[in-house]
Amino acid sequence: MPTQKTILVIEDEKSLRGALVDILSIKNFRPLQANNGKDGVRIALKEHPELILLDLIMPDMDGTTALKKIRKDVWGKKVPIIILTNLSVTNEQFVADALTHKSTSYLIKSDWKLHDIVKKIEGILKK
């Protein structure tokens, strides 16, 4: 039996985080979760998940700062990170920072359904 791939969900919106964790479990991933960027960075650097779903606007530490901190780590330089946000592509410095620090993909939450996110994860991980 293949080993489950670990996916870290860093999202402050409890209902969305819960839905993502539920569908990832159903799809045979091992989900980890954090409700803010600070905890997300700590978990990412400790657990080394195969992929991270990262919200940009969060308490304690925003997603852009979390992305920068993760990318400073040797492991973190290569981990696929999918940005999930409500910001539009034309909105703010957050988007530019996310692209500068090499997010793997950028998804506007309102434009995607949960199964679309799973397909994107599977494609990135070549499951």
Backbone as CSV, one residue per row, in Angstrom:
resi,resn,N_x,N_y,N_z,CA_x,CA_y,CA_z,C_x,C_y,C_z
1,MET,0.844,-1.189,0.000,0.000,0.000,0.000,0.884,1.246,0.000
2,PRO,0.643,2.185,-0.924,1.471,3.382,-0.981,1.298,4.257,0.260
3,THR,2.360,4.954,0.605,2.328,5.861,1.741,1.471,7.079,1.408
4,GLN,0.671,7.495,2.376,-0.155,8.686,2.184,0.741,9.916,2.074
5,LYS,0.411,10.784,1.165,1.137,12.049,1.039,0.524,13.054,2.010
6,THR,1.387,13.783,2.680,0.955,14.751,3.673,0.733,16.111,3.024
7,ILE,-0.420,16.704,3.307,-0.781,18.025,2.813,-1.060,18.915,4.022
8,LEU,-0.385,20.055,4.099,-0.619,21.016,5.177,-1.566,22.102,4.681
9,VAL,-2.667,22.290,5.394,-3.652,23.324,5.085,-3.473,24.452,6.099
10,ILE,-3.021,25.612,5.621,-2.854,26.787,6.485,-3.942,27.776,6.082
11,GLU,-4.987,27.814,6.884,-6.205,28.573,6.543,-6.902,28.984,7.831
12,ASP,-7.204,30.278,7.979,-7.854,30.741,9.206,-9.366,30.561,9.192
13,GLU,-9.969,30.420,8.038,-11.412,30.232,7.947,-11.734,28.775,8.315
14,LYS,-12.313,28.600,9.510,-12.513,27.264,10.070,-13.321,26.338,9.156
15,SER,-14.405,26.842,8.575,-15.260,25.973,7.756,-14.535,25.513,6.486
16,LEU,-13.784,26.401,5.851,-13.038,26.019,4.657,-11.907,25.056,5.012
17,ARG,-11.200,25.354,6.085,-10.115,24.468,6.532,-10.665,23.070,6.820
18,GLY,-11.789,22.998,7.512,-12.403,21.713,7.828,-12.831,20.955,6.583
19,ALA,-13.418,21.673,5.633,-13.848,21.027,4.382,-12.645,20.501,3.607
20,LEU,-11.568,21.274,3.555,-10.354,20.820,2.860,-9.760,19.590,3.539
21,VAL,-9.680,19.623,4.857,-9.142,18.484,5.605,-10.006,17.245,5.367
22,ASP,-11.321,17.417,5.377,-12.231,16.280,5.159,-12.038,15.661,3.771
23,ILE,-12.018,16.488,2.737,-11.904,15.935,1.381,-10.517,15.338,1.154
24,LEU,-9.490,15.936,1.739,-8.148,15.365,1.597,-8.068,13.992,2.269
25,SER,-8.711,13.849,3.415,-8.757,12.544,4.089,-9.487,11.514,3.239
26,ILE,-10.625,11.913,2.681,-11.408,11.015,1.820,-10.584,10.571,0.617
27,LYS,-9.762,11.481,0.083,-8.938,11.183,-1.092,-7.610,10.511,-0.717
28,ASN,-7.514,10.035,0.511,-6.378,9.258,0.996,-5.080,10.058,1.147
29,PHE,-5.208,11.354,1.418,-4.059,12.153,1.814,-4.028,12.197,3.339
30,ARG,-2.902,12.588,3.888,-2.767,12.797,5.330,-2.749,14.310,5.562
31,PRO,-3.887,14.900,5.914,-3.919,16.353,6.088,-3.426,16.796,7.468
32,LEU,-2.678,17.875,7.471,-2.307,18.591,8.690,-2.955,19.959,8.564
33,GLN,-3.162,20.637,9.682,-3.829,21.930,9.589,-3.278,22.941,10.576
34,ALA,-3.344,24.201,10.158,-2.973,25.331,11.007,-3.950,26.456,10.714
35,ASN,-4.299,27.221,11.754,-5.269,28.303,11.552,-4.628,29.680,11.450
36,ASN,-3.296,29.721,11.382,-2.596,30.992,11.164,-1.209,30.713,10.595
37,GLY,-0.584,31.739,10.068,0.711,31.577,9.424,1.816,31.147,10.368
38,LYS,1.803,31.646,11.577,2.852,31.307,12.554,2.850,29.806,12.838
39,ASP,1.686,29.261,13.158,1.587,27.823,13.411,1.874,27.025,12.140
40,GLY,1.440,27.556,11.001,1.681,26.886,9.725,3.157,26.717,9.427
41,VAL,3.932,27.766,9.645,5.383,27.690,9.415,6.005,26.657,10.352
42,ARG,5.615,26.706,11.621,6.162,25.762,12.604,5.870,24.315,12.194
43,ILE,4.634,24.037,11.809,4.248,22.680,11.405,4.955,22.281,10.113
44,ALA,5.021,23.197,9.156,5.671,22.896,7.873,7.134,22.512,8.071
45,LEU,7.851,23.294,8.869,9.279,23.043,9.049,9.548,21.803,9.905
46,LYS,8.582,21.415,10.718,8.729,20.204,11.528,8.326,18.950,10.749
47,GLU,7.194,19.008,10.044,6.600,17.822,9.416,7.009,17.588,7.960
48,HIS,7.474,18.638,7.276,7.859,18.554,5.856,6.792,17.879,4.987
49,PRO,5.611,18.483,4.902,4.556,17.906,4.049,4.972,17.929,2.576
50,GLU,4.309,17.103,1.789,4.615,17.050,0.346,4.060,18.259,-0.410
51,LEU,3.057,18.940,0.189,2.446,20.104,-0.450,1.773,20.950,0.631
52,ILE,1.721,22.257,0.395,1.079,23.182,1.338,0.005,23.984,0.611
53,LEU,-1.181,24.068,1.220,-2.234,24.990,0.798,-2.160,26.172,1.747
54,LEU,-1.979,27.373,1.220,-1.677,28.535,2.058,-2.587,29.716,1.746
55,ASP,-3.327,30.160,2.750,-4.133,31.373,2.641,-3.198,32.577,2.795
56,LEU,-3.552,33.722,2.210,-2.706,34.912,2.333,-3.082,35.791,3.515
57,ILE,-4.373,36.021,3.723,-4.810,36.937,4.776,-5.200,36.121,6.011
58,MET,-4.326,36.197,7.049,-4.553,35.421,8.279,-4.038,36.203,9.482
59,PRO,-4.508,35.840,10.674,-3.995,36.473,11.899,-2.610,35.920,12.273
60,ASP,-1.948,36.611,13.161,-0.644,36.247,13.738,0.505,36.342,12.736
61,MET,0.333,35.833,11.540,1.327,35.972,10.486,0.604,35.750,9.162
62,ASP,0.722,36.716,8.256,0.027,36.570,6.977,0.721,35.513,6.119
63,GLY,0.034,35.092,5.079,0.543,34.026,4.220,1.807,34.396,3.466
64,THR,1.942,35.671,3.098,3.142,36.092,2.383,4.371,35.955,3.279
65,THR,4.257,36.375,4.521,5.367,36.233,5.472,5.658,34.758,5.719
66,ALA,4.605,33.952,5.865,4.789,32.503,6.056,5.508,31.900,4.854
67,LEU,5.101,32.285,3.652,5.732,31.787,2.429,7.222,32.123,2.409
68,LYS,7.567,33.358,2.755,8.974,33.778,2.792,9.765,32.936,3.787
69,LYS,9.201,32.706,4.979,9.901,31.928,6.007,10.092,30.473,5.573
70,ILE,9.076,29.891,4.970,9.179,28.504,4.498,10.238,28.409,3.406
71,ARG,10.262,29.367,2.490,11.212,29.344,1.374,12.663,29.548,1.820
72,LYS,12.898,30.070,3.025,14.266,30.244,3.541,14.887,28.913,3.959
73,ASP,14.061,27.930,4.254,14.524,26.611,4.682,14.970,25.787,3.469
74,VAL,15.975,24.930,3.636,16.472,24.101,2.537,15.343,23.242,1.968
75,TRP,14.604,22.547,2.822,13.452,21.758,2.370,12.392,22.668,1.750
76,GLY,12.136,23.810,2.391,11.079,24.722,1.989,11.271,25.383,0.637
77,LYS,12.497,25.397,0.149,12.762,25.993,-1.168,12.054,25.235,-2.291
78,LYS,11.797,23.940,-2.074,11.268,23.095,-3.154,9.840,22.608,-2.952
79,VAL,9.300,22.725,-1.746,7.958,22.192,-1.496,6.921,22.945,-2.337
80,PRO,6.021,22.222,-3.006,4.951,22.899,-3.748,4.001,23.615,-2.780
81,ILE,3.691,24.865,-3.103,2.774,25.664,-2.286,1.701,26.242,-3.196
82,ILE,0.453,25.960,-2.858,-0.684,26.516,-3.586,-1.287,27.620,-2.719
83,ILE,-1.299,28.828,-3.262,-1.906,29.962,-2.564,-3.415,29.902,-2.780
84,LEU,-4.157,29.939,-1.679,-5.617,30.027,-1.720,-5.999,31.360,-1.093
85,THR,-6.696,32.209,-1.836,-7.017,33.521,-1.295,-8.302,34.072,-1.889
86,ASN,-8.806,35.099,-1.259,-9.950,35.823,-1.796,-9.503,37.052,-2.579
87,LEU,-8.204,37.347,-2.570,-7.688,38.495,-3.307,-7.713,38.209,-4.797
88,SER,-8.050,39.201,-5.564,-8.011,39.027,-7.012,-6.568,39.150,-7.491
89,VAL,-6.313,38.693,-8.685,-4.964,38.710,-9.229,-4.427,40.130,-9.354
90,THR,-5.290,41.115,-9.438,-4.848,42.502,-9.571,-4.729,43.188,-8.211
91,ASN,-4.958,42.491,-7.128,-5.033,43.091,-5.809,-3.716,43.039,-5.047
92,GLU,-3.281,44.175,-4.571,-2.259,44.361,-3.568,-0.888,43.759,-3.841
93,GLN,-0.010,44.056,-2.928,1.366,43.567,-2.951,1.421,42.077,-2.610
94,PHE,0.404,41.552,-1.940,0.393,40.132,-1.569,0.610,39.241,-2.776
95,VAL,-0.045,39.553,-3.852,0.053,38.722,-5.053,1.468,38.762,-5.615
96,ALA,2.029,39.958,-5.702,3.400,40.093,-6.217,4.378,39.329,-5.331
97,ASP,4.219,39.443,-4.024,5.101,38.721,-3.103,4.954,37.215,-3.259
98,ALA,3.725,36.741,-3.411,3.491,35.304,-3.577,4.203,34.786,-4.821
99,LEU,4.141,35.553,-5.883,4.796,35.138,-7.124,6.313,35.247,-7.012
100,THR,6.796,36.298,-6.366,8.234,36.488,-6.188,8.848,35.341,-5.390
101,HIS,8.115,34.857,-4.408,8.638,33.790,-3.550,8.195,32.411,-4.024
102,LYS,7.853,32.331,-5.275,7.653,31.084,-5.994,6.577,30.168,-5.419
103,SER,5.367,30.685,-5.351,4.271,29.768,-5.060,4.092,28.909,-6.315
104,THR,3.665,27.688,-6.142,3.495,26.765,-7.261,2.261,27.108,-8.070
105,SER,1.226,27.571,-7.371,-0.028,27.884,-8.031,-0.759,28.921,-7.193
106,TYR,-1.709,29.597,-7.814,-2.445,30.656,-7.160,-3.917,30.479,-7.506
107,LEU,-4.764,30.229,-6.504,-6.188,29.982,-6.747,-7.044,30.988,-5.977
108,ILE,-7.974,31.621,-6.670,-8.955,32.490,-6.018,-10.037,31.574,-5.443
109,LYS,-10.277,31.632,-4.144,-11.202,30.712,-3.475,-12.573,30.649,-4.141
110,SER,-13.111,31.800,-4.512,-14.469,31.817,-5.064,-14.551,31.194,-6.459
111,ASP,-13.409,31.016,-7.121,-13.385,30.463,-8.482,-13.227,28.941,-8.518
112,TRP,-12.997,28.307,-7.382,-12.675,26.877,-7.360,-13.584,26.116,-6.412
113,LYS,-13.873,24.885,-6.760,-14.619,23.980,-5.890,-13.605,23.030,-5.252
114,LEU,-13.995,22.383,-4.160,-13.075,21.503,-3.439,-12.479,20.418,-4.328
115,HIS,-13.309,19.799,-5.185,-12.771,18.730,-6.028,-11.770,19.269,-7.046
116,ASP,-11.913,20.548,-7.437,-10.939,21.166,-8.340,-9.587,21.333,-7.645
117,ILE,-9.629,21.697,-6.377,-8.395,21.855,-5.609,-7.699,20.505,-5.470
118,VAL,-8.452,19.454,-5.201,-7.876,18.114,-5.089,-7.237,17.699,-6.415
119,LYS,-7.916,17.958,-7.527,-7.342,17.626,-8.849,-6.035,18.380,-9.070
120,LYS,-5.994,19.641,-8.651,-4.785,20.451,-8.779,-3.654,19.847,-7.940
121,ILE,-3.973,19.435,-6.716,-2.981,18.797,-5.839,-2.473,17.519,-6.470
122,GLU,-3.390,16.677,-6.943,-2.999,15.414,-7.554,-2.119,15.641,-8.775
123,GLY,-2.438,16.652,-9.562,-1.627,16.961,-10.728,-0.222,17.405,-10.340
124,ILE,-0.127,18.234,-9.336,1.183,18.721,-8.876,2.003,17.572,-8.310
125,LEU,1.371,16.711,-7.545,2.096,15.596,-6.924,2.237,14.398,-7.866
126,LYS,1.578,14.481,-9.033,1.590,13.391,-10.013,1.217,12.066,-9.355
127,LYS,0.086,12.130,-8.660,-0.399,10.967,-7.901,-0.813,9.850,-8.814
